[in-house]
Amino acid sequence: MFLAAEELNIKLENSVYVGDHQRDIEAGNAAKMITVTAEYGYIPLHEMPVNWQASYTIQQPMQLKQLFLS
């Protein structure tokens, strides 16, 4: 993430990290990115995505448009 932001000359805090695993959200939060939990991903039934502390949670990809292009 850091290398990509540097190569693209963008700030990570203006970037969005979408993930379907707790480590995705942890990585994005550690990088000070906006994080989105994708509940439609490969999340085992015993996982509790609500506890991952993402900035947002979505249930389908089109919700990204609603979040960031509205």
Sequence and secondary structure as in RCSB ss.txt:
>XXXX:A:sequence
MFLAAEELNIKLENSVYVGDHQRDIEAGNAAKMITVTAEYGYIPLHEMPVNWQASYTIQQPMQLKQLFLS
>XXXX:A:secstr
 HHHHHHHT  GGG EEEESSHHHHHHHHHTT EEEEETTSS  TT  GGGG  SEEESSTHHHHHHH  
